[in-house]
C-alpha cells in the first residue's frame, strides 16, 4: 500500500507523519477536529497555555470515546438478547 509523507498542524506545531494513502483524508480530518476543539476551549475558557488546551482536548476525547463504547456495549447486549429470544422461539417451533 502506498504511503504518503504529510504534515499535520496541531495547535501551533506541525507534525510529520507517514500515512497510508487511503487514510490521509481521515488523518487530516482528525487534525482539524483537534484544532477545532483547541479553538473552542481557548474561546470558551480563555485558556492560552498549550499544555492546558491539549489536556482539555485529550480529556474531552476520552469522555466521548467512553460514552461511545458504553453505547455500543449496551446496543450489543440488546442485540444479543433479541437474537437469543429469536433462537428460543425457533427452538420451540422445531
ZASEGU-930698 format. One record per residue (C-alpha): residue number from 1; x, y, z negated. Coordinates in Angstrom, 2 decimals. Layout:
N
resi:NUM | xx:X | yy:Y | zz:Z
...
END
This chain:
94
resi:1 | xx:0.00 | yy:0.00 | zz:0.00
resi:2 | xx:1.26 | yy:3.48 | zz:0.85
resi:3 | xx:2.32 | yy:5.72 | zz:-1.99
resi:4 | xx:2.38 | yy:9.48 | zz:-1.96
resi:5 | xx:4.52 | yy:11.89 | zz:-3.91
resi:6 | xx:2.27 | yy:14.60 | zz:-5.29
resi:7 | xx:2.47 | yy:17.31 | zz:-7.92
resi:8 | xx:-0.37 | yy:17.85 | zz:-10.35
resi:9 | xx:-0.59 | yy:21.06 | zz:-12.33
resi:10 | xx:-1.98 | yy:20.60 | zz:-15.84
resi:11 | xx:-2.12 | yy:23.72 | zz:-17.91
resi:12 | xx:0.92 | yy:25.74 | zz:-16.92
resi:13 | xx:3.13 | yy:22.82 | zz:-15.92
resi:14 | xx:3.50 | yy:20.75 | zz:-12.80
resi:15 | xx:3.98 | yy:17.00 | zz:-12.99
resi:16 | xx:5.39 | yy:14.99 | zz:-10.10
resi:17 | xx:3.64 | yy:11.67 | zz:-9.54
resi:18 | xx:3.72 | yy:8.78 | zz:-7.15
resi:19 | xx:0.20 | yy:7.55 | zz:-6.46
resi:20 | xx:-1.44 | yy:5.14 | zz:-4.08
resi:21 | xx:-2.87 | yy:6.96 | zz:-1.08
resi:22 | xx:-6.39 | yy:5.73 | zz:-1.84
resi:23 | xx:-6.17 | yy:7.09 | zz:-5.41
resi:24 | xx:-4.92 | yy:10.58 | zz:-4.56
resi:25 | xx:-8.34 | yy:12.24 | zz:-4.50
resi:26 | xx:-9.28 | yy:10.74 | zz:-7.87
resi:27 | xx:-5.97 | yy:11.79 | zz:-9.45
resi:28 | xx:-6.39 | yy:15.34 | zz:-8.17
resi:29 | xx:-10.00 | yy:15.41 | zz:-9.42
resi:30 | xx:-8.83 | yy:14.30 | zz:-12.88
resi:31 | xx:-6.25 | yy:17.10 | zz:-12.89
resi:32 | xx:-8.98 | yy:19.59 | zz:-12.03
resi:33 | xx:-11.26 | yy:18.26 | zz:-14.78
resi:34 | xx:-8.46 | yy:18.58 | zz:-17.34
resi:35 | xx:-7.74 | yy:22.14 | zz:-16.24
resi:36 | xx:-11.45 | yy:22.99 | zz:-16.39
resi:37 | xx:-11.60 | yy:21.68 | zz:-19.98
resi:38 | xx:-8.49 | yy:23.67 | zz:-20.89
resi:39 | xx:-10.12 | yy:26.79 | zz:-19.46
resi:40 | xx:-13.34 | yy:26.05 | zz:-21.38
resi:41 | xx:-11.53 | yy:25.73 | zz:-24.70
resi:42 | xx:-9.40 | yy:28.80 | zz:-24.00
resi:43 | xx:-12.52 | yy:30.89 | zz:-23.34
resi:44 | xx:-14.82 | yy:29.32 | zz:-25.93
resi:45 | xx:-12.44 | yy:29.30 | zz:-28.88
resi:46 | xx:-9.86 | yy:31.88 | zz:-27.87
resi:47 | xx:-7.07 | yy:29.33 | zz:-28.03
resi:48 | xx:-3.84 | yy:30.18 | zz:-26.24
resi:49 | xx:-1.41 | yy:27.63 | zz:-27.68
resi:50 | xx:-0.83 | yy:24.95 | zz:-25.03
resi:51 | xx:-0.44 | yy:22.19 | zz:-27.58
resi:52 | xx:-3.73 | yy:23.09 | zz:-29.28
resi:53 | xx:-5.51 | yy:23.24 | zz:-25.93
resi:54 | xx:-4.17 | yy:19.86 | zz:-24.82
resi:55 | xx:-5.01 | yy:18.33 | zz:-28.21
resi:56 | xx:-8.61 | yy:19.54 | zz:-27.96
resi:57 | xx:-8.92 | yy:18.26 | zz:-24.39
resi:58 | xx:-7.47 | yy:14.89 | zz:-25.44
resi:59 | xx:-9.89 | yy:14.70 | zz:-28.34
resi:60 | xx:-12.83 | yy:15.62 | zz:-26.11
resi:61 | xx:-11.85 | yy:12.99 | zz:-23.53
resi:62 | xx:-11.60 | yy:10.28 | zz:-26.19
resi:63 | xx:-15.03 | yy:11.16 | zz:-27.59
resi:64 | xx:-16.51 | yy:10.94 | zz:-24.09
resi:65 | xx:-14.73 | yy:7.63 | zz:-23.49
resi:66 | xx:-16.00 | yy:6.14 | zz:-26.75
resi:67 | xx:-19.55 | yy:7.28 | zz:-26.04
resi:68 | xx:-19.40 | yy:5.75 | zz:-22.57
resi:69 | xx:-18.00 | yy:2.47 | zz:-23.93
resi:70 | xx:-20.72 | yy:2.29 | zz:-26.58
resi:71 | xx:-23.42 | yy:2.98 | zz:-24.00
resi:72 | xx:-22.04 | yy:0.31 | zz:-21.68
resi:73 | xx:-21.77 | yy:-2.14 | zz:-24.55
resi:74 | xx:-25.40 | yy:-1.52 | zz:-25.55
resi:75 | xx:-26.56 | yy:-1.89 | zz:-21.95
resi:76 | xx:-24.57 | yy:-5.12 | zz:-21.56
resi:77 | xx:-26.18 | yy:-6.51 | zz:-24.70
resi:78 | xx:-29.64 | yy:-5.62 | zz:-23.41
resi:79 | xx:-28.90 | yy:-7.30 | zz:-20.08
resi:80 | xx:-27.68 | yy:-10.44 | zz:-21.88
resi:81 | xx:-30.89 | yy:-10.54 | zz:-23.90
resi:82 | xx:-33.07 | yy:-10.21 | zz:-20.80
resi:83 | xx:-31.13 | yy:-12.91 | zz:-18.96
resi:84 | xx:-31.39 | yy:-15.17 | zz:-21.99
resi:85 | xx:-35.16 | yy:-14.66 | zz:-22.14
resi:86 | xx:-35.49 | yy:-15.40 | zz:-18.43
resi:87 | xx:-33.42 | yy:-18.57 | zz:-18.87
resi:88 | xx:-35.59 | yy:-19.68 | zz:-21.78
resi:89 | xx:-38.76 | yy:-19.15 | zz:-19.71
resi:90 | xx:-37.27 | yy:-21.05 | zz:-16.78
resi:91 | xx:-36.25 | yy:-23.91 | zz:-19.06
resi:92 | xx:-39.78 | yy:-24.02 | zz:-20.45
resi:93 | xx:-41.23 | yy:-24.24 | zz:-16.94
resi:94 | xx:-38.91 | yy:-27.05 | zz:-15.93
END
